């Protein structure tokens, strides 16, 4: 028994030093490698990855701190043109960054402003709020007015055999694609006027061709005049705009307007006007909580925009900027505080308005 124990002890003494030596060697080699590894040089990969990451983070934070998303409209529409021009002048030395966004139109923009991430501002038509007031009763607390931009005139363009709005009853009338101003405001206006038509919602270029062939009685545009389709295209004799009377049933959201020979020299005889109505097109903002970063961004945007209105009214920008009115109110909407501050007479004078 004693002999067996001595054998085991001797064996263990042989194994332990070898194991310890292996551990010490590998550990020592590791430590030696760590000690003798060259330190990162100025041009090394380690330095190159650390410094740019820090610089990029600063750039990212700076850009995002001043960026506001502006839901505008379709490529061919006036709202996107206005949004693009706003982005050209509202920059405050790079501190405010406006991102105009192509959308399905001013009516859909209410949805975008309420629910789409990254949207702080939107261009909408005032009557689009009518539908949302039923669906979102607190909408007046979630959307605030910045300023009236321009009126979007109603154009009811008809074939030669149509002479009045009543003649359109039961006939095919196009209101452009769903989501556009015409697709929302047009049927609403016709309903208020008590005229039932066969409504279609195809792109206006398609509808205009159908109208030329006699397959469509009329097309309805709701947009800022003049419209290229009526200025640049030659129409046969008898194609014309119908007058639309402004009355009590339209006074809540709409204003009186006219189409003149200056607007459409080939369709309106010289010296004559076609009475119609217009939908105010409005710049609105989401009502962010005061003191929040996005509230501060919108405030900076408004201060910059109102301070640059004179520049936007100079040649080279859309002539409709002369109609932009920071003082006009929108029924049912409160004004953004930053915009309200510009109602002070001294600030109003800076916008070039009386």
C-alpha positions in Angstrom: 0.0 0.0 0.0 2.8 2.4 1.0 4.6 1.6 -2.2 1.6 2.4 -4.3 1.2 5.8 -2.6 4.8 6.7 -3.2 4.4 5.9 -6.9 1.4 8.1 -7.3 3.1 11.0 -5.5 6.2 10.7 -7.7 4.0 10.7 -10.8 2.2 13.8 -9.8 5.5 15.6 -9.1 6.6 14.8 -12.7 3.3 16.1 -14.2 2.9 19.3 -12.3 6.1 21.1 -13.3 5.5 20.3 -16.9 2.0 21.8 -16.7 3.2 24.8 -14.8 6.0 25.4 -17.3 3.5 25.2 -20.2 1.2 27.7 -18.5 4.0 30.0 -17.7 5.4 29.8 -21.2 2.2 30.4 -23.0 1.2 33.2 -20.5 4.7 34.7 -20.8 4.6 34.5 -24.6 1.2 36.2 -24.5 2.4 38.9 -22.2 5.6 39.3 -24.3 3.6 39.6 -27.4 1.5 42.3 -25.8 4.5 44.2 -24.6 6.4 43.9 -27.9 3.4 44.6 -30.2 3.9 48.0 -31.9 1.8 50.8 -30.5 -0.8 52.3 -32.8 0.9 54.9 -35.0 -0.7 58.2 -36.1 -1.6 56.7 -39.5 -2.7 53.3 -38.2 -6.1 51.6 -38.8 -7.1 52.0 -35.2 -6.6 55.8 -35.2 -8.3 56.1 -38.6 -11.5 54.3 -37.3 -11.8 56.2 -34.0 -11.5 59.7 -35.3 -13.9 59.6 -38.3 -16.6 58.0 -36.1 -16.4 60.8 -33.7 -16.5 63.4 -36.5 -19.4 61.7 -38.3 -21.4 61.6 -35.1 -21.0 65.4 -34.7 -22.1 65.9 -38.3 -25.1 63.6 -37.9 -26.2 65.3 -34.7 -25.8 68.7 -36.2 -27.8 67.9 -39.3 -30.6 66.2 -37.4 -30.8 68.9 -34.8 -31.9 71.4 -37.5 -33.8 69.2 -39.9 -37.6 69.5 -40.4 -39.6 67.2 -42.7 -42.1 69.1 -44.9 -44.9 67.0 -46.5 -45.5 68.8 -49.8 -47.3 67.1 -52.7 -47.0 65.6 -56.2 -44.2 66.4 -58.5 -46.4 68.4 -60.8 -48.2 70.3 -58.1 -47.7 73.8 -56.7 -47.2 72.7 -53.1 -44.0 70.8 -53.9 -42.8 73.9 -55.9 -43.4 76.1 -52.8 -41.7 73.6 -50.5 -38.7 73.4 -52.7 -38.4 77.2 -52.8 -38.8 77.3 -49.0 -35.9 74.9 -48.7 -33.7 77.2 -50.9 -34.0 80.2 -48.6 -34.7 78.7 -45.1 -31.3 77.5 -44.1 -30.0 80.0 -41.4 -26.4 79.3 -42.3 -27.0 75.6 -42.4 -28.7 75.5 -38.9 -32.1 74.8 -40.4 -32.4 72.1 -43.0 -35.8 71.7 -44.7 -36.5 68.4 -46.4 -39.4 68.8 -49.0 -41.1 65.4 -49.3 -43.0 64.2 -52.4 -46.4 62.9 -51.2 -49.8 62.0 -52.7 -51.1 65.5 -52.2 -52.4 68.1 -49.7 -55.2 65.9 -48.4 -53.0 62.9 -47.7 -50.6 65.3 -46.0 -52.9 65.6 -43.0 -52.4 61.9 -42.5 -48.6 62.2 -42.9 -48.4 65.0 -40.4 -50.4 63.1 -37.8 -48.8 59.7 -38.2 -45.7 59.6 -40.4 -42.4 59.6 -38.6 -40.1 62.5 -39.5 -42.8 64.9 -40.6 -43.0 68.3 -38.7 -44.8 70.4 -41.3 -47.2 70.0 -44.2 -48.9 71.9 -46.9 -52.7 71.2 -46.8 -55.9 72.5 -48.3 -58.1 74.0 -45.6 -61.2 71.9 -46.4 -59.3 68.6 -45.9 -59.7 69.2 -42.2 -63.5 68.8 -42.4 -63.2 65.0 -42.7 -60.6 64.7 -40.0 -62.6 66.6 -37.5 -65.1 63.7 -37.3 -62.3 61.0 -37.2 -59.9 62.9 -34.9 -61.9 65.3 -32.7 -58.7 66.6 -31.0 -57.1 67.5 -34.3 -57.3 71.2 -33.5 -54.9 70.5 -30.6 -52.5 68.5 -32.8 -52.2 70.6 -35.9 -51.5 74.4 -35.8 -51.4 77.0 -38.5 -48.2 78.6 -39.7 -49.4 80.7 -42.6 -51.7 80.9 -45.6 -49.6 80.2 -48.7 -51.9 80.7 -51.8 -55.4 80.0 -53.0 -55.9 76.8 -55.1 -58.4 77.8 -57.7 -61.2 75.5 -58.8 -61.0 74.9 -62.6 -64.1 73.1 -64.1 -63.0 72.5 -67.7 -65.7 71.2 -70.1 -66.4 70.1 -73.6 -68.2 72.5 -76.1 -71.7 71.0 -75.5 -71.6 71.7 -71.8 -72.7 75.2 -70.9 -73.5 75.1 -67.2 -72.8 73.1 -64.1 -76.3 71.6 -64.3 -75.4 70.1 -67.7 -72.9 67.9 -65.9 -75.5 66.0 -63.9 -75.1 62.3 -64.6 -72.1 62.8 -66.8 -68.6 61.6 -66.5 -66.3 64.1 -64.6 -62.7 63.4 -63.6 -61.2 64.5 -60.3 -57.6 63.4 -60.8 -56.1 60.5 -58.7 -57.1 59.7 -55.2 -55.2 61.7 -52.6 -54.9 64.9 -54.7 -56.6 68.2 -53.9 -59.1 67.7 -56.8 -60.0 64.2 -55.7 -61.0 65.5 -52.3 -62.2 69.1 -52.8 -63.9 68.5 -56.2 -66.5 65.9 -55.1 -67.1 67.9 -51.8 -67.8 71.1 -53.7 -70.1 69.3 -56.2 -72.0 67.8 -53.4 -72.5 71.1 -51.7 -73.7 72.5 -55.0 -76.2 69.7 -55.3 -74.8 68.3 -58.6 -74.5 64.5 -58.9 -72.0 63.4 -61.5 -70.3 60.1 -62.5 -67.0 60.6 -60.7 -63.7 59.2 -62.1 -60.3 59.3 -60.6 -57.7 58.8 -63.3 -54.6 60.9 -64.0 -55.6 64.2 -65.6 -53.5 63.7 -68.7 -55.4 60.5 -69.4 -58.8 62.2 -68.7 -58.0 65.2 -70.9 -57.4 62.8 -73.9 -60.6 61.1 -73.1 -62.4 64.5 -72.9 -60.9 65.5 -76.3 -62.4 62.3 -77.8 -65.8 62.9 -76.2 -65.5 60.1 -73.6 -65.4 62.5 -70.7 -67.6 65.6 -70.1 -65.3 67.6 -67.8 -62.1 67.6 -65.7 -61.8 69.3 -62.4 -58.5 70.8 -61.3 -58.0 72.3 -57.8 -54.6 74.0 -58.0 -52.8 77.3 -58.3 -53.3 79.0 -61.6 -52.2 79.1 -64.3 -52.2 75.3 -65.1 -49.8 74.3 -67.9 -52.3 71.9 -69.5 -54.5 74.9 -70.4 -51.7 77.3 -71.2 -49.3 75.2 -73.3 -51.8 72.9 -75.0 -54.0 74.0 -77.9 -57.7 73.3 -77.5 -60.5 73.2 -80.1 -63.0 76.0 -80.2 -65.8 75.6 -77.5 -63.7 74.0 -74.8 -64.0 76.3 -71.8 -64.1 76.9 -68.1 -67.5 77.0 -66.3 -68.2 79.7 -63.7 -68.8 78.4 -60.2 -70.8 80.8 -58.0 -69.6 81.6 -54.5 -72.4 81.3 -51.9 -73.3 80.6 -48.3 -72.8 76.8 -48.8 -69.2 77.4 -49.6 -68.1 80.2 -47.3 -66.8 78.1 -44.5 -63.7 76.8 -46.2 -63.5 78.6 -49.5 -63.0 82.1 -50.9 -64.1 83.7 -54.1 -61.7 83.8 -57.1 -61.6 84.2 -60.8 -59.9 83.0 -64.0 -58.9 85.7 -66.4 -57.7 86.1 -69.9 -54.3 87.0 -68.4 -54.2 83.6 -66.9 -55.5 81.7 -69.9 -55.4 83.9 -73.0 -56.5 81.1 -75.4 -59.5 80.0 -73.3 -60.9 83.2 -71.7 -61.7 86.1 -74.1 -59.7 89.3 -73.6 -61.2 91.5 -70.8 -63.5 88.7 -69.5 -63.3 86.7 -66.3 -64.7 83.4 -65.2 -65.9 83.5 -61.6 -64.9 80.5 -59.5 -63.9 79.7 -55.9 -60.6 78.8 -54.4 -59.4 76.5 -51.5 -56.8 78.2 -49.3 -53.6 76.2 -49.3 -52.0 76.4 -45.9 -48.7 75.6 -44.3 -49.3 73.9 -40.9 -47.2 72.2 -38.3 -47.5 69.4 -35.8 -48.2 70.9 -32.3 -45.1 69.6 -30.6 -44.7 70.1 -26.8 -43.0 73.4 -26.0 -39.4 72.9 -25.1 -39.0 69.6 -27.0 -36.3 69.4 -29.6 -38.8 69.2 -32.5 -40.7 72.2 -31.2 -37.5 74.1 -31.2 -36.7 73.0 -34.7 -40.1 74.2 -36.0 -39.7 77.5 -34.1 -36.3 78.1 -35.8 -37.9 77.2 -39.1 -40.8 79.7 -38.7 -38.5 82.5 -37.6 -36.3 81.9 -40.6 -39.2 81.6 -43.1 -41.0 84.8 -41.9 -37.7 86.7 -42.1 -37.2 85.6 -45.7 -40.6 86.3 -47.1 -39.4 89.4 -48.9 -36.7 87.3 -50.6 -39.4 84.7 -51.7 -41.4 87.5 -53.3 -38.6 88.6 -55.6 -38.3 87.5 -59.3 -37.1 84.0 -59.7 -39.6 82.5 -57.2 -43.2 81.5 -57.8 -45.3 84.7 -58.3 -47.9 83.2 -55.9 -45.6 84.2 -53.0 -47.2 87.6 -53.3 -50.4 86.0 -52.0 -48.7 84.4 -49.0 -50.2 85.9 -45.9 -48.8 85.3 -42.4 -51.7 87.2 -40.8 -54.7 85.4 -42.4 -56.4 82.9 -40.1 -57.7 79.4 -40.9 -61.2 78.5 -39.5 -60.8 76.0 -36.6 -57.0 76.1 -36.3 -55.0 77.9 -33.7 -51.8 79.6 -34.7 -48.3 78.2 -33.8 -46.9 80.4 -31.1 -43.8 81.3 -33.1 -46.0 82.4 -36.0 -48.3 84.4 -33.6 -45.3 86.3 -32.3 -44.9 87.7 -35.9 -48.2 89.4 -35.6 -46.5 92.1 -33.6 -46.5 95.2 -35.8 -42.7 95.5 -35.8 -42.3 91.9 -36.9 -45.1 92.2 -39.5 -43.3 95.1 -41.1 -40.2 92.8 -41.5 -42.3 90.5 -43.7 -43.1 93.4 -46.0 -46.8 93.2 -45.3 -48.9 96.2 -44.0 
